[in-house]
């Protein structure tokens, strides 16, 4: 019996290493000034469940830029751990979601990161657009608009809307 809409999972024929997807992304936050005060640099490792579904984990590092154009000072502002899921909707659009834990206090040693009460939780859900570029390095550029539905319970309150630019390799 033939199934007219059946599409086999092409990922099942690939080895584990060929199903991995490496990525990098960044986002900036500002504190009421014209100059961004924190840049979030993230790395991720995804596993392709099928051609249209990816699940993965990642980590980020927060770099502080100071308090304005006259007070530029690079500093370590925190770290983050991430998990994510991407489900392809139509052509270049995907639904995406995930859970993050962010340590948003400046730290000087890794021992400070063990105190869980200083980590904030983020539950993210949103839409992602993949833009094809001619450059090989930036061929799969991803633009994400995410809503953090846990931001309203964080103290201090965090941004409810996030915009990220990412790249997959």
Biotite code that builds the C-alpha atoms (Angstrom):
import biotite.structure as struc

atoms = struc.array([
    struc.Atom([0.000, 0.000, 0.000], chain_id="A", res_id=1, res_name="UNK", atom_name="CA", element="C"),
    struc.Atom([1.469, 3.360, -1.016], chain_id="A", res_id=2, res_name="UNK", atom_name="CA", element="C"),
    struc.Atom([1.281, 6.411, 1.219], chain_id="A", res_id=3, res_name="UNK", atom_name="CA", element="C"),
    struc.Atom([1.010, 9.557, -0.942], chain_id="A", res_id=4, res_name="UNK", atom_name="CA", element="C"),
    struc.Atom([2.478, 12.069, 1.579], chain_id="A", res_id=5, res_name="UNK", atom_name="CA", element="C"),
    struc.Atom([5.176, 9.820, 3.049], chain_id="A", res_id=6, res_name="UNK", atom_name="CA", element="C"),
    struc.Atom([8.656, 11.374, 3.256], chain_id="A", res_id=7, res_name="UNK", atom_name="CA", element="C"),
    struc.Atom([11.450, 9.201, 4.678], chain_id="A", res_id=8, res_name="UNK", atom_name="CA", element="C"),
    struc.Atom([13.753, 10.652, 7.333], chain_id="A", res_id=9, res_name="UNK", atom_name="CA", element="C"),
    struc.Atom([16.972, 11.339, 5.398], chain_id="A", res_id=10, res_name="UNK", atom_name="CA", element="C"),
    struc.Atom([18.906, 11.817, 8.669], chain_id="A", res_id=11, res_name="UNK", atom_name="CA", element="C"),
    struc.Atom([18.646, 8.104, 9.565], chain_id="A", res_id=12, res_name="UNK", atom_name="CA", element="C"),
    struc.Atom([21.193, 7.206, 6.898], chain_id="A", res_id=13, res_name="UNK", atom_name="CA", element="C"),
    struc.Atom([23.759, 9.685, 8.275], chain_id="A", res_id=14, res_name="UNK", atom_name="CA", element="C"),
    struc.Atom([26.260, 8.897, 11.011], chain_id="A", res_id=15, res_name="UNK", atom_name="CA", element="C"),
    struc.Atom([26.032, 10.536, 14.427], chain_id="A", res_id=16, res_name="UNK", atom_name="CA", element="C"),
    struc.Atom([28.788, 13.060, 13.637], chain_id="A", res_id=17, res_name="UNK", atom_name="CA", element="C"),
    struc.Atom([27.150, 14.097, 10.353], chain_id="A", res_id=18, res_name="UNK", atom_name="CA", element="C"),
    struc.Atom([23.917, 14.881, 12.190], chain_id="A", res_id=19, res_name="UNK", atom_name="CA", element="C"),
    struc.Atom([25.615, 17.443, 14.452], chain_id="A", res_id=20, res_name="UNK", atom_name="CA", element="C"),
    struc.Atom([25.125, 21.133, 13.744], chain_id="A", res_id=21, res_name="UNK", atom_name="CA", element="C"),
    struc.Atom([27.499, 23.731, 15.208], chain_id="A", res_id=22, res_name="UNK", atom_name="CA", element="C"),
    struc.Atom([26.365, 27.274, 15.798], chain_id="A", res_id=23, res_name="UNK", atom_name="CA", element="C"),
    struc.Atom([27.241, 30.672, 17.190], chain_id="A", res_id=24, res_name="UNK", atom_name="CA", element="C"),
    struc.Atom([25.022, 33.629, 18.055], chain_id="A", res_id=25, res_name="UNK", atom_name="CA", element="C"),
    struc.Atom([25.079, 37.015, 19.716], chain_id="A", res_id=26, res_name="UNK", atom_name="CA", element="C"),
    struc.Atom([22.752, 39.588, 21.190], chain_id="A", res_id=27, res_name="UNK", atom_name="CA", element="C"),
    struc.Atom([23.320, 42.969, 22.768], chain_id="A", res_id=28, res_name="UNK", atom_name="CA", element="C"),
    struc.Atom([21.533, 44.697, 25.633], chain_id="A", res_id=29, res_name="UNK", atom_name="CA", element="C"),
    struc.Atom([21.767, 48.331, 26.531], chain_id="A", res_id=30, res_name="UNK", atom_name="CA", element="C"),
    struc.Atom([21.128, 50.166, 29.720], chain_id="A", res_id=31, res_name="UNK", atom_name="CA", element="C"),
    struc.Atom([19.426, 53.338, 28.492], chain_id="A", res_id=32, res_name="UNK", atom_name="CA", element="C"),
    struc.Atom([22.509, 54.635, 26.681], chain_id="A", res_id=33, res_name="UNK", atom_name="CA", element="C"),
    struc.Atom([23.426, 54.751, 22.995], chain_id="A", res_id=34, res_name="UNK", atom_name="CA", element="C"),
    struc.Atom([26.221, 52.256, 23.565], chain_id="A", res_id=35, res_name="UNK", atom_name="CA", element="C"),
    struc.Atom([25.460, 48.569, 24.320], chain_id="A", res_id=36, res_name="UNK", atom_name="CA", element="C"),
    struc.Atom([26.437, 47.648, 27.844], chain_id="A", res_id=37, res_name="UNK", atom_name="CA", element="C"),
    struc.Atom([26.413, 43.838, 27.497], chain_id="A", res_id=38, res_name="UNK", atom_name="CA", element="C"),
    struc.Atom([27.033, 41.528, 24.551], chain_id="A", res_id=39, res_name="UNK", atom_name="CA", element="C"),
    struc.Atom([26.045, 37.887, 24.855], chain_id="A", res_id=40, res_name="UNK", atom_name="CA", element="C"),
    struc.Atom([28.264, 35.560, 22.768], chain_id="A", res_id=41, res_name="UNK", atom_name="CA", element="C"),
    struc.Atom([26.953, 32.013, 22.509], chain_id="A", res_id=42, res_name="UNK", atom_name="CA", element="C"),
    struc.Atom([28.069, 28.676, 21.080], chain_id="A", res_id=43, res_name="UNK", atom_name="CA", element="C"),
    struc.Atom([25.732, 25.765, 20.448], chain_id="A", res_id=44, res_name="UNK", atom_name="CA", element="C"),
    struc.Atom([25.760, 22.127, 19.434], chain_id="A", res_id=45, res_name="UNK", atom_name="CA", element="C"),
    struc.Atom([22.610, 20.753, 17.818], chain_id="A", res_id=46, res_name="UNK", atom_name="CA", element="C"),
    struc.Atom([21.521, 17.261, 16.832], chain_id="A", res_id=47, res_name="UNK", atom_name="CA", element="C"),
    struc.Atom([19.337, 16.890, 13.731], chain_id="A", res_id=48, res_name="UNK", atom_name="CA", element="C"),
    struc.Atom([16.411, 14.614, 14.571], chain_id="A", res_id=49, res_name="UNK", atom_name="CA", element="C"),
    struc.Atom([15.179, 15.011, 10.979], chain_id="A", res_id=50, res_name="UNK", atom_name="CA", element="C"),
    struc.Atom([15.704, 17.490, 8.151], chain_id="A", res_id=51, res_name="UNK", atom_name="CA", element="C"),
    struc.Atom([13.287, 19.885, 9.853], chain_id="A", res_id=52, res_name="UNK", atom_name="CA", element="C"),
    struc.Atom([13.890, 19.327, 13.607], chain_id="A", res_id=53, res_name="UNK", atom_name="CA", element="C"),
    struc.Atom([16.981, 20.143, 15.671], chain_id="A", res_id=54, res_name="UNK", atom_name="CA", element="C"),
    struc.Atom([17.513, 19.759, 19.422], chain_id="A", res_id=55, res_name="UNK", atom_name="CA", element="C"),
    struc.Atom([20.609, 21.054, 21.190], chain_id="A", res_id=56, res_name="UNK", atom_name="CA", element="C"),
    struc.Atom([22.534, 22.655, 24.021], chain_id="A", res_id=57, res_name="UNK", atom_name="CA", element="C"),
    struc.Atom([24.779, 25.679, 24.281], chain_id="A", res_id=58, res_name="UNK", atom_name="CA", element="C"),
    struc.Atom([26.670, 28.106, 26.455], chain_id="A", res_id=59, res_name="UNK", atom_name="CA", element="C"),
    struc.Atom([27.139, 31.866, 26.407], chain_id="A", res_id=60, res_name="UNK", atom_name="CA", element="C"),
    struc.Atom([29.516, 34.443, 27.821], chain_id="A", res_id=61, res_name="UNK", atom_name="CA", element="C"),
    struc.Atom([28.473, 37.999, 28.705], chain_id="A", res_id=62, res_name="UNK", atom_name="CA", element="C"),
    struc.Atom([30.949, 40.790, 27.951], chain_id="A", res_id=63, res_name="UNK", atom_name="CA", element="C"),
    struc.Atom([30.383, 44.182, 29.566], chain_id="A", res_id=64, res_name="UNK", atom_name="CA", element="C"),
    struc.Atom([31.293, 47.319, 27.629], chain_id="A", res_id=65, res_name="UNK", atom_name="CA", element="C"),
    struc.Atom([30.931, 49.972, 30.346], chain_id="A", res_id=66, res_name="UNK", atom_name="CA", element="C"),
    struc.Atom([28.333, 52.675, 30.975], chain_id="A", res_id=67, res_name="UNK", atom_name="CA", element="C"),
    struc.Atom([28.484, 54.847, 27.893], chain_id="A", res_id=68, res_name="UNK", atom_name="CA", element="C"),
    struc.Atom([30.728, 56.064, 25.146], chain_id="A", res_id=69, res_name="UNK", atom_name="CA", element="C"),
    struc.Atom([32.952, 57.977, 27.600], chain_id="A", res_id=70, res_name="UNK", atom_name="CA", element="C"),
    struc.Atom([33.243, 55.064, 30.040], chain_id="A", res_id=71, res_name="UNK", atom_name="CA", element="C"),
    struc.Atom([34.249, 52.054, 27.923], chain_id="A", res_id=72, res_name="UNK", atom_name="CA", element="C"),
    struc.Atom([35.591, 49.208, 30.051], chain_id="A", res_id=73, res_name="UNK", atom_name="CA", element="C"),
    struc.Atom([35.612, 45.525, 29.085], chain_id="A", res_id=74, res_name="UNK", atom_name="CA", element="C"),
    struc.Atom([34.490, 43.244, 31.890], chain_id="A", res_id=75, res_name="UNK", atom_name="CA", element="C"),
    struc.Atom([33.127, 39.774, 32.557], chain_id="A", res_id=76, res_name="UNK", atom_name="CA", element="C"),
    struc.Atom([29.402, 40.160, 33.238], chain_id="A", res_id=77, res_name="UNK", atom_name="CA", element="C"),
    struc.Atom([28.285, 36.546, 33.440], chain_id="A", res_id=78, res_name="UNK", atom_name="CA", element="C"),
    struc.Atom([27.702, 33.235, 31.705], chain_id="A", res_id=79, res_name="UNK", atom_name="CA", element="C"),
    struc.Atom([24.729, 31.206, 30.550], chain_id="A", res_id=80, res_name="UNK", atom_name="CA", element="C"),
    struc.Atom([23.708, 27.624, 29.800], chain_id="A", res_id=81, res_name="UNK", atom_name="CA", element="C"),
    struc.Atom([21.118, 26.922, 27.102], chain_id="A", res_id=82, res_name="UNK", atom_name="CA", element="C"),
    struc.Atom([18.953, 24.218, 25.598], chain_id="A", res_id=83, res_name="UNK", atom_name="CA", element="C"),
    struc.Atom([16.871, 24.633, 22.456], chain_id="A", res_id=84, res_name="UNK", atom_name="CA", element="C"),
    struc.Atom([14.508, 23.026, 19.967], chain_id="A", res_id=85, res_name="UNK", atom_name="CA", element="C"),
    struc.Atom([13.894, 24.168, 16.380], chain_id="A", res_id=86, res_name="UNK", atom_name="CA", element="C"),
    struc.Atom([10.969, 22.956, 14.272], chain_id="A", res_id=87, res_name="UNK", atom_name="CA", element="C"),
    struc.Atom([10.861, 24.008, 10.634], chain_id="A", res_id=88, res_name="UNK", atom_name="CA", element="C"),
    struc.Atom([7.504, 25.514, 9.672], chain_id="A", res_id=89, res_name="UNK", atom_name="CA", element="C"),
    struc.Atom([7.699, 26.768, 6.074], chain_id="A", res_id=90, res_name="UNK", atom_name="CA", element="C"),
    struc.Atom([10.734, 27.102, 3.815], chain_id="A", res_id=91, res_name="UNK", atom_name="CA", element="C"),
    struc.Atom([12.924, 29.540, 5.794], chain_id="A", res_id=92, res_name="UNK", atom_name="CA", element="C"),
    struc.Atom([10.769, 29.995, 8.918], chain_id="A", res_id=93, res_name="UNK", atom_name="CA", element="C"),
    struc.Atom([11.074, 27.878, 12.062], chain_id="A", res_id=94, res_name="UNK", atom_name="CA", element="C"),
    struc.Atom([9.462, 27.811, 15.482], chain_id="A", res_id=95, res_name="UNK", atom_name="CA", element="C"),
    struc.Atom([12.059, 27.792, 18.218], chain_id="A", res_id=96, res_name="UNK", atom_name="CA", element="C"),
    struc.Atom([12.050, 27.476, 21.961], chain_id="A", res_id=97, res_name="UNK", atom_name="CA", element="C"),
    struc.Atom([14.315, 26.679, 24.828], chain_id="A", res_id=98, res_name="UNK", atom_name="CA", element="C"),
    struc.Atom([15.320, 27.022, 28.430], chain_id="A", res_id=99, res_name="UNK", atom_name="CA", element="C"),
    struc.Atom([18.262, 29.055, 29.737], chain_id="A", res_id=100, res_name="UNK", atom_name="CA", element="C"),
    struc.Atom([20.008, 29.628, 33.027], chain_id="A", res_id=101, res_name="UNK", atom_name="CA", element="C"),
    struc.Atom([21.958, 32.908, 33.165], chain_id="A", res_id=102, res_name="UNK", atom_name="CA", element="C"),
    struc.Atom([24.447, 34.066, 35.765], chain_id="A", res_id=103, res_name="UNK", atom_name="CA", element="C"),
    struc.Atom([24.203, 37.847, 35.407], chain_id="A", res_id=104, res_name="UNK", atom_name="CA", element="C"),
    struc.Atom([26.531, 38.960, 38.185], chain_id="A", res_id=105, res_name="UNK", atom_name="CA", element="C"),
    struc.Atom([30.149, 39.895, 37.429], chain_id="A", res_id=106, res_name="UNK", atom_name="CA", element="C"),
    struc.Atom([32.451, 37.163, 38.673], chain_id="A", res_id=107, res_name="UNK", atom_name="CA", element="C"),
    struc.Atom([36.177, 36.762, 39.213], chain_id="A", res_id=108, res_name="UNK", atom_name="CA", element="C"),
    struc.Atom([36.447, 32.996, 39.838], chain_id="A", res_id=109, res_name="UNK", atom_name="CA", element="C"),
    struc.Atom([34.543, 29.907, 38.782], chain_id="A", res_id=110, res_name="UNK", atom_name="CA", element="C"),
    struc.Atom([33.741, 29.038, 42.405], chain_id="A", res_id=111, res_name="UNK", atom_name="CA", element="C"),
    struc.Atom([31.261, 31.937, 42.452], chain_id="A", res_id=112, res_name="UNK", atom_name="CA", element="C"),
    struc.Atom([29.198, 30.215, 39.730], chain_id="A", res_id=113, res_name="UNK", atom_name="CA", element="C"),
    struc.Atom([28.204, 27.379, 42.063], chain_id="A", res_id=114, res_name="UNK", atom_name="CA", element="C"),
    struc.Atom([25.663, 29.499, 43.985], chain_id="A", res_id=115, res_name="UNK", atom_name="CA", element="C"),
    struc.Atom([22.398, 28.622, 42.202], chain_id="A", res_id=116, res_name="UNK", atom_name="CA", element="C"),
    struc.Atom([20.406, 31.445, 43.814], chain_id="A", res_id=117, res_name="UNK", atom_name="CA", element="C"),
    struc.Atom([22.235, 33.966, 41.579], chain_id="A", res_id=118, res_name="UNK", atom_name="CA", element="C"),
    struc.Atom([21.205, 32.220, 38.330], chain_id="A", res_id=119, res_name="UNK", atom_name="CA", element="C"),
    struc.Atom([18.101, 33.523, 36.528], chain_id="A", res_id=120, res_name="UNK", atom_name="CA", element="C"),
    struc.Atom([15.812, 31.294, 34.476], chain_id="A", res_id=121, res_name="UNK", atom_name="CA", element="C"),
    struc.Atom([14.563, 32.092, 30.993], chain_id="A", res_id=122, res_name="UNK", atom_name="CA", element="C"),
    struc.Atom([11.890, 30.224, 29.084], chain_id="A", res_id=123, res_name="UNK", atom_name="CA", element="C"),
    struc.Atom([12.071, 31.249, 25.453], chain_id="A", res_id=124, res_name="UNK", atom_name="CA", element="C"),
    struc.Atom([9.655, 30.739, 22.589], chain_id="A", res_id=125, res_name="UNK", atom_name="CA", element="C"),
    struc.Atom([9.697, 32.478, 19.245], chain_id="A", res_id=126, res_name="UNK", atom_name="CA", element="C"),
    struc.Atom([10.155, 32.556, 15.520], chain_id="A", res_id=127, res_name="UNK", atom_name="CA", element="C"),
    struc.Atom([13.326, 32.167, 13.463], chain_id="A", res_id=128, res_name="UNK", atom_name="CA", element="C"),
    struc.Atom([14.077, 33.225, 9.889], chain_id="A", res_id=129, res_name="UNK", atom_name="CA", element="C"),
    struc.Atom([17.000, 31.645, 8.034], chain_id="A", res_id=130, res_name="UNK", atom_name="CA", element="C"),
    struc.Atom([18.599, 33.995, 5.521], chain_id="A", res_id=131, res_name="UNK", atom_name="CA", element="C"),
    struc.Atom([20.900, 32.580, 2.840], chain_id="A", res_id=132, res_name="UNK", atom_name="CA", element="C"),
    struc.Atom([24.011, 34.657, 2.242], chain_id="A", res_id=133, res_name="UNK", atom_name="CA", element="C"),
    struc.Atom([26.495, 34.296, -0.590], chain_id="A", res_id=134, res_name="UNK", atom_name="CA", element="C"),
    struc.Atom([29.412, 34.159, 1.856], chain_id="A", res_id=135, res_name="UNK", atom_name="CA", element="C"),
    struc.Atom([30.298, 30.545, 2.790], chain_id="A", res_id=136, res_name="UNK", atom_name="CA", element="C"),
    struc.Atom([30.920, 31.394, 6.458], chain_id="A", res_id=137, res_name="UNK", atom_name="CA", element="C"),
    struc.Atom([27.595, 33.187, 6.939], chain_id="A", res_id=138, res_name="UNK", atom_name="CA", element="C"),
    struc.Atom([25.569, 31.019, 4.538], chain_id="A", res_id=139, res_name="UNK", atom_name="CA", element="C"),
    struc.Atom([22.980, 30.006, 7.154], chain_id="A", res_id=140, res_name="UNK", atom_name="CA", element="C"),
    struc.Atom([22.348, 33.226, 9.062], chain_id="A", res_id=141, res_name="UNK", atom_name="CA", element="C"),
    struc.Atom([19.491, 32.937, 11.556], chain_id="A", res_id=142, res_name="UNK", atom_name="CA", element="C"),
    struc.Atom([17.463, 35.868, 12.859], chain_id="A", res_id=143, res_name="UNK", atom_name="CA", element="C"),
    struc.Atom([15.499, 35.049, 16.021], chain_id="A", res_id=144, res_name="UNK", atom_name="CA", element="C"),
    struc.Atom([12.778, 36.994, 17.816], chain_id="A", res_id=145, res_name="UNK", atom_name="CA", element="C"),
    struc.Atom([12.151, 35.351, 21.193], chain_id="A", res_id=146, res_name="UNK", atom_name="CA", element="C"),
    struc.Atom([9.727, 35.977, 24.050], chain_id="A", res_id=147, res_name="UNK", atom_name="CA", element="C"),
    struc.Atom([10.948, 35.130, 27.549], chain_id="A", res_id=148, res_name="UNK", atom_name="CA", element="C"),
    struc.Atom([7.783, 34.076, 29.369], chain_id="A", res_id=149, res_name="UNK", atom_name="CA", element="C"),
    struc.Atom([9.708, 33.639, 32.648], chain_id="A", res_id=150, res_name="UNK", atom_name="CA", element="C"),
    struc.Atom([11.090, 37.199, 32.602], chain_id="A", res_id=151, res_name="UNK", atom_name="CA", element="C"),
    struc.Atom([8.162, 38.567, 34.618], chain_id="A", res_id=152, res_name="UNK", atom_name="CA", element="C"),
    struc.Atom([9.057, 36.520, 37.701], chain_id="A", res_id=153, res_name="UNK", atom_name="CA", element="C"),
    struc.Atom([12.796, 37.335, 37.689], chain_id="A", res_id=154, res_name="UNK", atom_name="CA", element="C"),
    struc.Atom([14.141, 39.800, 40.254], chain_id="A", res_id=155, res_name="UNK", atom_name="CA", element="C"),
    struc.Atom([15.457, 42.111, 38.922], chain_id="A", res_id=156, res_name="UNK", atom_name="CA", element="C"),
    struc.Atom([13.118, 41.887, 35.943], chain_id="A", res_id=157, res_name="UNK", atom_name="CA", element="C"),
    struc.Atom([14.817, 40.851, 32.693], chain_id="A", res_id=158, res_name="UNK", atom_name="CA", element="C"),
    struc.Atom([13.934, 41.782, 29.107], chain_id="A", res_id=159, res_name="UNK", atom_name="CA", element="C"),
    struc.Atom([10.821, 39.959, 27.858], chain_id="A", res_id=160, res_name="UNK", atom_name="CA", element="C"),
    struc.Atom([11.771, 40.255, 24.156], chain_id="A", res_id=161, res_name="UNK", atom_name="CA", element="C"),
    struc.Atom([15.128, 39.150, 22.770], chain_id="A", res_id=162, res_name="UNK", atom_name="CA", element="C"),
    struc.Atom([16.575, 39.511, 19.287], chain_id="A", res_id=163, res_name="UNK", atom_name="CA", element="C"),
    struc.Atom([19.471, 37.216, 18.345], chain_id="A", res_id=164, res_name="UNK", atom_name="CA", element="C"),
    struc.Atom([21.587, 36.798, 15.260], chain_id="A", res_id=165, res_name="UNK", atom_name="CA", element="C"),
    struc.Atom([23.101, 33.356, 14.804], chain_id="A", res_id=166, res_name="UNK", atom_name="CA", element="C"),
    struc.Atom([25.106, 31.291, 12.357], chain_id="A", res_id=167, res_name="UNK", atom_name="CA", element="C"),
    struc.Atom([25.207, 27.532, 11.831], chain_id="A", res_id=168, res_name="UNK", atom_name="CA", element="C"),
    struc.Atom([28.049, 25.558, 10.334], chain_id="A", res_id=169, res_name="UNK", atom_name="CA", element="C"),
])
